[in-house]
Amino acid sequence: MEIARRISIDADVRFGKAVITGTRIPVEIVLGKLAGGMTYQEIIEEYGITLDDIHAVLSYAANSLSEEHLKAVG
């Protein structure tokens, strides 16, 4: 089931984690690689995805965080 542009979940793929549609590559892996300093091009070459896929991952992550509600404790 597509939950965002180019991002899907399926209970039979990666235990239902969000992945790039048509792949088994989890969103969290791409985000982790970017956070670790890999370039877009390095990720594209290593995982066989497109720049549009990376942009979809970033958009999904941003939208997910914008919907998150945090409560300050202190």
Buried (B, 14 or more C-beta within 10 A) or exposed (E): EEEBEBBBBBEEBBEEEBBBBEBEBBBBBBBEBBEEEBEBEEBBEEBEBEEEBBEBBBBBBEEBEEEEEEEEEE
